[in-house]
Amino acid sequence: MANFQYTALNQNGEAQTGVISAASKIEALESIKAMGLYPTEISETGKSGKPSAPKPKKTDASGKKVKSKGRKGKAGGSVKGKELMIFTRQLATLIDAGLPLLQGLNVLYKQEPNPNLRATIGALCESVQSGSTFSEALAQHPKIFNKLFVNMVKAGELGGVLEVVLTRLAEYQEKAQKLRSKIVSAMVYPSIIMFIAVAILIFLMLVIVPKFKEMFSTNGQELPAISQFVFNLSDWFFEMHWGIPNAVFLLLFVVIFYIAFTMLQRTPKGLHEIDRIKLKLPLVGRVLRQSSVARFSRTFGTLVTSGVPILQALTITRETAGNCIVADAVGRIHDSVKEGESIVTPMNTCPVFPPMMISMVDVGEETGQLPDMLLKVADVYDEEVDNAVSALTSMLEPIMIVFLAVVVGGIVFAMFMPLMNLISNM
């Protein structure tokens, strides 16, 4: 039997310390929980039964705790969506287990590996301890906790169901992360194939083709049209203008185009036009449209289910739509509902929303089950996106392979065709 020193919280959230004898740490944890306590720290003190003295906390002259220097991380810094999802899920579990909010934040602060999120949780603890509500504390870090997160937590605080709202938030983040991962993974394979094709093309044009051209130019052989085209294209890469080869100009053009595209995305009109084009792209546009519909339905449904008023929920949904065209459509719904109309009426005038979704929302309004119906719509279109992404990926794979084979094979054929003619004439 070994002795374990523990720190635990009682039902009132007060910290208690003590020593318990058990055969293992797991057995000690079970014994502590059986006493109606929630253990936060536990460590073995050996078989002597003499617990080690706790380390003294550094305090200043006024008795306040002094923060240790050299702590890495920045409150409000960048945090990945998956890490935020795990934090939300864990906090919901702790609060649902009866742990007070401040104590739950302290537990997560001690175990958080990400320095930025750890510093943010520490800042949340300080804000809550100083008297701020949890939603007010979250609103101080808008880069991590968006308006959707803050307003749902605020609704949970007002309704006294914070743990339920946090669980819904975690589920929303999980499904949104899963949907985003599917779309990104579908675009990775074509991007890699395109990069490889361009890299091989540049290598052949700048290194291999000039050597073949030099070999054929010595014997004065007449070249086939395809070979002449490839050799002329290779020469174009090496042509000089103002002392700079065309290959460098081509690279500069690509860089300038990327910079211009990025700057265009930062302007409202440019972003609106780019989002409109995205939804009209062949193959990909349909997937993006279904993804936007699923995101709208899940965000709006989650907010309304959590107790957020419909007009406020529409405002938040518009700000987190992720596409300007969809955001404009949600804005028109907001204005119509504000004037006393139903949600379905303005949706019928927006081509963004498919007829099946409008019918399901109409049924939800008539039966008084709009939030549940919106979440069902989100599930339906999540599955549609999953199927569309799988079909798109399976279709793009052979297309990209054929494209790579045509590009590389065409150049190789153009180089070896004169060589075969030369051999046949010998």
PyMOL commands that set and color helices and strands:
alter all, ss='L'
color gray80, all
select helices_A, chain A and resi 25-34+81-96+101-111+115-129+134-139+147-159+162-217+225-238+246-265+268-280+284-305+310-319+324-338+344-348+355-367+370-425
alter helices_A, ss='H'
color red, helices_A
select strands_A, chain A and resi 2-9+15-22+38-46+240-241+244-245
alter strands_A, ss='S'
color yellow, strands_A
deselect
rebuild
show_as cartoon
